[in-house]
Amino acid sequence: MKLSRMVKMIFSFSLLFSLLISNYGSSTVKAAAFETAFVTTSTNSPLNVRSEAGTNYKSIGSLKSGSSVNVYSKTSTGWSEIRYKSKKAYVSTKYLSFYTGVKVTKHHYKGIKDLAYAQVSGIKNKKVEDKINQTLSNEAKASYKTYLKIKDDAKKDKKNGNCQELMCNYEYITNYKVNYNDGSKLSILTNNYAYTGGAHGIGYAESFNFTISNGKQMKISDVLTSKSKMNSVQKFAYKYMKNREPFKHFVTKSSDVKINKDTQFYYNRDGITLVFQEYEVASYADGNPTVSVPYSVYK
């Protein structure tokens, strides 16, 4: 994301809204390599997420059938280690369908733990592999510039007495999740979070979708290739949101849902999933809401 656009967004949102700052605590688990799998329960019922590997352990949530999940390891007793709400958890391996995708590993730009970014390996065409990695590295480099700018602003504001001590603890954090990885397509969703004073910070989600055969980065306009397809998806999203939580209090008319060239998305098994920014169609507490759109809507 361009530095100026990110900084502009950070300051404008920080002035407008007032909620508690998100918790980026030390309990967040970081890992290197993983496989991507999809939940495939036979009755399309949710899959229980357990605190440890076994049905005798507490259920701490669930995953919808068809949703993607990153698997970091598998036990000999039939359980897969995943991340649920950024913490280690387990699901039954027999309800997962694995895809042979590219290997994705986590790196930290210039060794800064708050600046995580992805790199890929295992692609037969090394030129394609380098092309994808360069795109991801360029994003990390841009994030580093924003990180330095925010840290510099914090020093200046402290020196000039422009804020109380705690309110000058500015930060910039980047992370990502692999949402799709089937060997032909790869979707990585990054989140760039910045706090520059005020009640809370602001995040920006940005998707990086690649065609593995040639390394091309796919934008939504590459998928929704006509105005009619864009309109069909917009109508579908509005119809889905208007009577559902957490959208219905924010989406009251069709024009409240905007689908354009800047809309973020990632691939799923049946089509695409739209990703909305904070405050765009729901509250800050709802983060980045998503809507999955079947291929049949825009084919």
C-alpha positions in Angstrom: 0.0 0.0 0.0 1.3 3.5 -0.8 2.7 5.3 2.1 0.7 8.5 1.7 -2.6 6.7 1.4 -2.0 4.7 4.5 -0.9 7.6 6.6 -3.8 9.7 5.4 -6.2 6.9 6.3 -4.6 6.4 9.7 -5.0 10.0 10.8 -8.4 10.6 9.4 -10.0 7.6 11.0 -8.2 8.1 14.3 -9.8 11.5 14.6 -13.3 10.4 13.7 -13.9 7.3 15.8 -13.6 6.3 19.5 -13.4 2.7 20.6 -11.0 0.6 22.6 -7.7 -0.3 21.0 -7.4 -3.8 19.7 -5.2 -6.1 21.8 -2.0 -7.3 20.2 -0.8 -9.3 23.1 2.1 -11.6 23.7 -0.2 -14.7 23.4 -0.3 -14.4 19.6 1.4 -17.5 18.1 3.8 -17.2 15.2 4.8 -20.1 13.0 6.7 -20.6 9.8 5.4 -23.1 7.2 1.9 -24.7 6.9 -0.5 -26.4 4.6 -3.8 -25.0 3.5 -6.9 -27.2 4.0 -10.7 -26.7 3.7 -13.3 -27.8 6.1 -15.4 -30.6 4.6 -18.0 -31.8 7.0 -20.4 -34.3 5.5 -23.6 -32.5 6.6 -22.1 -29.0 6.1 -22.3 -28.5 9.8 -19.6 -26.4 11.6 -16.4 -28.1 12.7 -15.5 -27.8 16.4 -12.3 -26.2 17.3 -10.6 -27.6 20.4 -8.1 -26.1 22.8 -6.0 -29.4 22.6 -5.9 -32.4 20.4 -8.9 -34.6 21.5 -12.7 -34.5 21.9 -12.3 -34.5 25.7 -10.8 -31.0 25.5 -12.9 -27.8 25.5 -14.5 -26.5 22.3 -13.4 -22.9 21.9 -15.3 -22.2 18.6 -16.1 -23.6 15.2 -15.3 -23.3 11.5 -17.9 -23.3 8.7 -17.9 -26.0 6.2 -16.0 -24.8 3.1 -13.8 -22.3 5.0 -10.0 -22.4 4.6 -7.6 -23.1 7.5 -3.8 -23.1 7.8 -2.5 -26.4 9.3 0.9 -26.2 11.0 1.2 -29.8 12.0 -0.7 -33.1 12.3 -0.7 -35.5 15.2 -0.6 -39.3 15.0 -4.0 -39.4 16.7 -5.8 -37.6 13.9 -5.7 -34.0 14.9 -4.5 -30.9 13.0 -2.8 -27.9 14.7 -4.3 -24.6 13.4 -4.6 -21.0 14.6 -7.9 -19.8 15.9 -8.2 -16.2 16.8 -4.4 -16.0 16.5 -3.9 -18.8 19.1 -2.9 -22.5 18.8 -5.9 -24.8 18.5 -6.9 -28.2 17.0 -9.5 -29.7 14.7 -10.1 -33.2 13.6 -8.0 -34.0 10.5 -10.7 -36.3 8.9 -12.9 -33.3 8.3 -10.2 -31.4 6.3 -9.4 -31.6 2.6 -5.8 -30.8 1.8 -4.6 -29.1 -1.4 -1.1 -29.3 -2.7 -0.1 -25.7 -2.9 3.0 -23.7 -2.7 5.0 -23.5 0.5 4.5 -20.2 2.3 6.9 -19.1 5.1 6.8 -16.2 7.4 9.6 -13.6 7.4 10.2 -10.4 9.4 11.4 -7.4 7.4 14.9 -6.4 8.7 14.2 -8.6 11.7 11.5 -6.4 13.1 8.9 -8.7 14.8 6.0 -6.4 14.0 6.6 -6.5 10.3 5.7 -10.0 9.1 5.4 -10.8 5.5 5.1 -14.0 3.3 7.5 -15.6 0.9 6.8 -18.6 -1.3 8.8 -21.6 -2.4 8.3 -24.9 -4.2 7.2 -23.4 -7.5 8.8 -25.2 -10.4 9.2 -22.1 -12.5 11.7 -20.1 -10.4 11.1 -16.9 -12.4 7.5 -17.1 -11.3 8.5 -17.8 -7.8 10.9 -14.8 -7.8 8.1 -12.6 -9.3 5.7 -13.4 -6.5 8.3 -13.0 -3.8 9.3 -9.6 -5.2 5.7 -8.4 -5.1 5.4 -9.5 -1.5 8.8 -8.1 -0.6 7.9 -4.7 -2.2 4.9 -4.6 0.0 7.0 -5.3 3.1 9.4 -2.5 2.0 6.5 -0.1 1.8 5.3 -1.1 5.2 8.8 -0.5 6.6 8.7 3.1 5.3 5.4 3.6 7.1 6.7 2.0 10.2 9.7 4.4 10.3 7.4 7.4 9.6 5.1 6.5 12.5 8.0 5.9 14.9 9.6 9.3 13.9 6.2 11.0 14.4 6.0 9.5 17.9 9.5 10.9 18.8 8.6 14.3 17.6 5.3 14.4 19.4 6.9 13.3 22.6 9.6 15.9 22.3 7.1 18.7 21.5 4.8 17.6 24.3 1.9 17.1 21.9 0.5 14.1 23.7 0.3 12.3 27.0 3.0 9.7 27.5 0.8 6.6 26.9 -0.9 8.2 23.9 2.4 8.6 22.2 3.1 4.8 22.1 2.6 4.7 18.3 2.9 1.4 16.5 2.6 -0.1 13.1 2.1 -3.9 12.8 1.7 -6.0 9.7 0.6 -9.6 9.5 -1.0 -11.9 6.9 -3.1 -15.0 6.4 -3.1 -17.5 3.5 -6.7 -17.8 2.6 -6.4 -20.0 -0.6 -3.6 -22.1 -1.9 -4.5 -25.0 -4.2 -1.5 -25.1 -6.4 -3.0 -23.0 -9.2 -4.1 -19.9 -7.3 -2.7 -18.3 -4.1 -4.5 -15.7 -2.0 -2.7 -13.9 0.9 -4.6 -11.3 2.9 -2.4 -8.8 4.7 -3.5 -6.6 7.6 -1.7 -3.3 8.3 -2.5 -1.9 11.7 -1.4 1.5 12.9 -1.9 3.4 16.1 -1.0 7.1 16.0 -2.8 8.4 19.1 -6.5 8.7 20.0 -8.8 6.0 21.4 -7.6 3.2 19.0 -5.7 2.4 15.9 -6.9 1.6 12.4 -6.3 -1.4 10.2 -6.2 -1.8 6.4 -6.7 -5.2 4.7 -5.0 -5.8 1.4 -5.2 -8.9 -0.7 -2.5 -10.4 -2.9 -3.9 -13.0 -5.3 -1.6 -14.8 -7.7 -2.0 -17.2 -10.6 0.7 -19.7 -10.0 1.4 -20.6 -13.6 2.7 -17.1 -14.5 2.9 -15.2 -11.2 0.4 -12.6 -12.3 -1.2 -10.6 -9.4 -4.9 -10.6 -9.9 -7.1 -7.6 -9.0 -10.8 -7.8 -8.7 -11.1 -6.2 -12.2 -9.3 -9.3 -13.5 -12.1 -11.5 -12.1 -15.1 -9.2 -12.6 -14.2 -8.3 -16.1 -17.3 -6.3 -17.0 -19.6 -3.7 -15.5 -22.5 -6.2 -15.5 -20.4 -8.7 -13.5 -19.4 -6.0 -11.0 -23.1 -5.0 -10.7 -24.2 -8.6 -10.2 -21.7 -9.1 -7.3 -22.7 -5.8 -5.8 -26.4 -6.8 -5.8 -25.6 -10.2 -4.3 -23.5 -8.6 -1.5 -26.2 -6.1 -0.7 -29.0 -8.8 -0.6 -26.8 -10.9 1.7 -26.0 -8.1 4.1 -29.2 -6.1 4.4 -30.9 -8.4 6.9 -27.8 -10.0 8.6 -25.6 -9.2 11.5 -23.3 -7.4 11.7 -24.2 -5.5 8.5 -27.9 -4.7 8.8 -27.5 -1.5 11.0 -25.0 -0.1 8.5 -26.3 -1.4 5.2 -29.8 0.0 4.7 -29.8 0.7 0.9 -28.0 -0.7 -2.1 -25.6 2.3 -2.4 -24.2 1.5 1.0 -22.4 -1.5 -0.6 -19.6 -0.3 -2.9 -17.8 -2.8 -5.2 -15.1 -1.2 -7.4 -11.6 -1.6 -8.5 -10.3 -1.0 -5.0 -12.4 -3.8 -3.4 -10.2 -6.5 -1.8 -11.0 -10.2 -2.3 -9.5 -13.6 -2.0 -10.3 -16.9 -3.8 -12.3 -19.7 -2.3 -13.2 -23.1 -3.6 -16.5 -21.9 -5.1 -15.7 -18.4 -6.2 -14.4 -15.3 -4.4 -14.7 -13.8 -0.9 -15.1 -10.0 -0.7 -13.2 -8.2 2.1 -14.4 -4.9 3.4 -12.5 -2.4 5.4 -13.2 -1.3 9.0 -16.3 0.9 9.2 -17.1 0.3 5.5 -20.2 -1.9 6.1 -20.0 -2.6 9.9 -18.6 -1.4 13.2 -14.9 -1.1 14.1 -15.4 -4.1 16.5 -16.4 -6.3 13.5 -13.0 -5.8 11.9 -12.9 -6.7 8.2 -16.2 -8.3 7.4 -16.4 -10.8 4.4 -19.0 -12.0 2.0 -18.4 -15.1 -0.1 -19.7 -14.9 -3.7 -20.3 -18.1 -5.7 -18.8 -18.2 -9.2 -22.4 -18.6 -10.6 -23.1 -15.0 -9.7 -20.4 -13.6 -12.0 -19.7 -16.3 -14.6 
